[in-house]
Amino acid sequence: MEDQPYLTAWRHDFQTIYSIAPRNTRLVYSYSKLYGATGHRLGLLAVHQDNVFDEIIAKRTAEEPAIKAAFEKRYSVVAPNPLAMKSIDRTVADSREIALYHTAGLSTPQQILMALFSLTSLIHEGEKDPYIEASKKMVDARYNAFWESMGMECDHSKENAEYYAVFNIYDFAERKYGHEFHDYFEKYVSYLDFEDKLAAKYGVVVMDGAGMGTDDGYLRISLANQPAENYAITGNRIAQLLAEYYTQFQAH
């Protein structure tokens, strides 16, 4: 990948770790997120031309005969000089059975979609892409609608792409009603019970954040697939259910 000092996601000022430390970072880039096509699972993996991964591989194969032998044996099927093979090419080879290296990563419908999405960047090179700009406004409206409906300020920091709303339900309880309620809520209410009651009583199904790598107690709301007014309803019902628990706390 050519040197790109700044990459953006949904927000104009969103700053990825790749833009700060490209040499030490593998970039996992999602067409699906940028173009609002999450169900298609479109993406790519990239590394800077000067990267630490190639450096580590070269060092290990030079110093450790067993690793050198293993690399030569594994990648000799697809490369005349396996030790000179770039880490990104090894990743492609390892993504399928090594003998299928020539087809690794290929899937015609997905590639056509990625090609079409990429063409929009070429057509609008040097100017704003109207498709992406419209998508950003749509997601931004959903994000704001969700947080405002819960009576909370939005996080517009550079570290937040705003494509998901991820929050800890116990922290939310403290921000809404104070530290004493937080302690009560965390002690007597399981976050899983909260999610279950939210679905059963209010018809709102949210994803448990732990399934996406968060700690226990986090809820994850995708902003990919509902109109803004639905996210306002979702946020309002989460706030309503929390208010019920606060009423119980006051009577406790």
CORHUHU-V298114 format. One record per residue. N is the residue number from 0. RES is the residue in one small letter. SS is DSSP state (@ for helix, = for strand, . for the rest). PSI is psi in radians with two decimals (999 if undefined). OMEGA is omega as a letter, one per 20 degrees, with the letter a starting at -180 (none if undefined). Layout:
((N/RES/SS/PSI/OMEGA) (N/RES/SS/PSI/OMEGA))
This chain:
((0/m/./2.38/r) (1/e/./2.76/a) (2/d/./2.10/r) (3/q/./1.89/a) (4/p/./-0.36/a) (5/y/./2.16/r) (6/l/./2.52/a) (7/t/./2.69/r) (8/a/./-2.08/a) (9/w/./-0.79/a) (10/r/./2.51/a) (11/h/./-0.63/a) (12/d/./0.23/r) (13/f/./2.28/a) (14/q/./2.05/r) (15/t/./2.81/r) (16/i/@/-0.47/r) (17/y/@/-0.58/a) (18/s/@/-0.33/a) (19/i/@/-0.74/a) (20/a/./1.16/a) (21/p/@/-0.56/a) (22/r/@/-0.49/a) (23/n/@/0.18/a) (24/t/./2.36/r) (25/r/./2.28/a) (26/l/=/2.07/r) (27/v/=/1.88/a) (28/y/=/2.33/a) (29/s/=/1.98/r) (30/y/@/-0.65/a) (31/s/@/-0.77/a) (32/k/@/-0.84/a) (33/l/@/-0.65/a) (34/y/./0.21/r) (35/g/./0.65/a) (36/a/./0.98/a) (37/t/@/-0.59/a) (38/g/@/-0.30/a) (39/h/@/-0.25/r) (40/r/./0.98/a) (41/l/./2.26/r) (42/g/=/3.14/r) (43/l/=/2.83/r) (44/l/=/2.33/a) (45/a/=/2.72/r) (46/v/./2.70/r) (47/h/./2.63/a) (48/q/./-0.64/r) (49/d/./1.73/a) (50/n/./2.71/a) (51/v/@/-0.37/a) (52/f/@/-0.78/r) (53/d/@/-0.64/a) (54/e/@/-0.75/r) (55/i/@/-0.76/r) (56/i/@/-0.78/r) (57/a/@/-0.70/a) (58/k/@/-0.79/a) (59/r/@/-0.73/a) (60/t/@/-0.46/r) (61/a/@/-0.54/a) (62/e/@/-0.36/a) (63/e/./1.81/a) (64/p/@/-0.63/a) (65/a/@/-0.71/r) (66/i/@/-0.71/r) (67/k/@/-0.81/a) (68/a/@/-0.71/r) (69/a/@/-0.72/r) (70/f/@/-0.76/a) (71/e/@/-0.72/a) (72/k/@/-0.79/a) (73/r/@/-0.82/a) (74/y/@/-0.02/r) (75/s/./-0.34/r) (76/v/./-0.52/a) (77/v/./-0.11/a) (78/a/./2.35/r) (79/p/./-0.45/r) (80/n/./1.43/a) (81/p/@/-0.58/a) (82/l/@/-0.33/r) (83/a/@/-0.01/a) (84/m/./2.28/a) (85/k/./2.67/a) (86/s/@/-0.62/a) (87/i/@/-0.62/r) (88/d/@/-0.57/r) (89/r/@/-0.67/r) (90/t/@/-0.75/r) (91/v/@/-0.79/a) (92/a/@/-0.70/a) (93/d/@/-0.18/a) (94/s/./-0.27/r) (95/r/./-3.13/r) (96/e/./2.36/a) (97/i/@/-0.57/a) (98/a/@/-0.28/r) (99/l/@/0.42/a) (100/y/@/-0.66/a) (101/h/@/-0.28/r) (102/t/@/0.05/a) (103/a/./2.28/r) (104/g/./-0.07/a) (105/l/./2.34/r) (106/s/./1.84/a) (107/t/@/-0.86/a) (108/p/@/-0.75/a) (109/q/@/-0.70/a) (110/q/@/-0.63/r) (111/i/@/-0.76/r) (112/l/@/-0.77/r) (113/m/@/-0.63/r) (114/a/@/-0.75/r) (115/l/@/-0.75/r) (116/f/@/-0.73/a) (117/s/@/-0.63/r) (118/l/@/-0.54/r) (119/t/@/-0.58/r) (120/s/@/-0.58/r) (121/l/@/-0.69/r) (122/i/@/-0.69/a) (123/h/./0.48/a) (124/e/./2.27/r) (125/g/./-0.01/r) (126/e/./2.99/a) (127/k/./2.36/r) (128/d/./2.01/a) (129/p/@/-0.55/r) (130/y/@/-0.85/a) (131/i/@/-0.70/r) (132/e/@/-0.72/r) (133/a/@/-0.68/r) (134/s/@/-0.72/r) (135/k/@/-0.79/a) (136/k/@/-0.67/a) (137/m/@/-0.83/a) (138/v/@/-0.67/r) (139/d/@/-0.69/r) (140/a/@/-0.68/r) (141/r/@/-0.76/a) (142/y/@/-0.85/a) (143/n/@/-0.70/a) (144/a/@/-0.70/a) (145/f/@/-0.94/a) (146/w/@/-0.66/r) (147/e/@/-0.59/r) (148/s/@/-0.39/r) (149/m/./0.05/r) (150/g/./0.50/a) (151/m/./2.67/r) (152/e/./2.56/r) (153/c/./2.60/r) (154/d/./1.85/a) (155/h/./0.54/a) (156/s/./2.83/a) (157/k/./-0.43/a) (158/e/./-0.09/a) (159/n/./1.94/r) (160/a/./-0.28/r) (161/e/./0.44/r) (162/y/./-0.35/r) (163/y/=/2.69/r) (164/a/=/1.93/a) (165/v/=/2.15/a) (166/f/=/2.69/r) (167/n/=/2.18/a) (168/i/@/-0.54/r) (169/y/@/-0.65/r) (170/d/@/-0.67/r) (171/f/@/-0.71/r) (172/a/@/-0.71/r) (173/e/@/-0.71/r) (174/r/@/-0.56/a) (175/k/@/-0.72/a) (176/y/@/0.04/r) (177/g/./2.99/a) (178/h/@/-0.68/a) (179/e/@/-0.72/r) (180/f/@/-0.65/r) (181/h/@/-0.82/a) (182/d/@/-0.75/r) (183/y/@/-0.83/a) (184/f/@/-0.76/a) (185/e/@/-0.57/a) (186/k/@/-0.68/a) (187/y/@/-0.21/a) (188/v/./2.08/r) (189/s/./2.40/r) (190/y/@/-0.50/r) (191/l/@/-0.64/r) (192/d/@/-0.65/r) (193/f/@/-0.80/r) (194/e/@/-0.70/a) (195/d/@/-0.77/r) (196/k/@/-0.62/r) (197/l/@/-0.69/r) (198/a/@/-0.79/a) (199/a/@/-0.72/a) (200/k/@/-0.65/a) (201/y/@/-0.04/r) (202/g/./0.42/a) (203/v/./2.04/r) (204/v/./2.09/r) (205/v/./2.80/r) (206/m/=/2.34/r) (207/d/=/2.15/a) (208/g/@/-0.45/a) (209/a/@/-0.48/r) (210/g/@/-0.26/r) (211/m/@/0.33/r) (212/g/./0.09/r) (213/t/./3.03/r) (214/d/./2.95/r) (215/d/./2.55/r) (216/g/./-0.06/a) (217/y/=/2.46/r) (218/l/=/2.58/a) (219/r/=/2.12/a) (220/i/=/2.04/r) (221/s/=/2.41/a) (222/l/./0.43/a) (223/a/./-0.35/a) (224/n/./0.22/r) (225/q/./2.62/r) (226/p/./2.77/a) (227/a/@/-0.66/a) (228/e/@/-0.52/r) (229/n/@/-0.58/r) (230/y/@/-0.55/r) (231/a/@/-0.70/r) (232/i/@/-0.78/r) (233/t/@/-0.88/r) (234/g/@/-0.69/a) (235/n/@/-0.68/a) (236/r/@/-0.59/r) (237/i/@/-0.77/r) (238/a/@/-0.66/r) (239/q/@/-0.77/a) (240/l/@/-0.71/r) (241/l/@/-0.65/r) (242/a/@/-0.59/r) (243/e/@/-0.77/r) (244/y/@/-0.58/r) (245/y/@/-0.62/r) (246/t/@/-0.72/r) (247/q/@/-0.70/r) (248/f/@/-0.73/a) (249/q/@/-0.52/r) (250/a/@/-0.09/a) (251/h/./999/none))
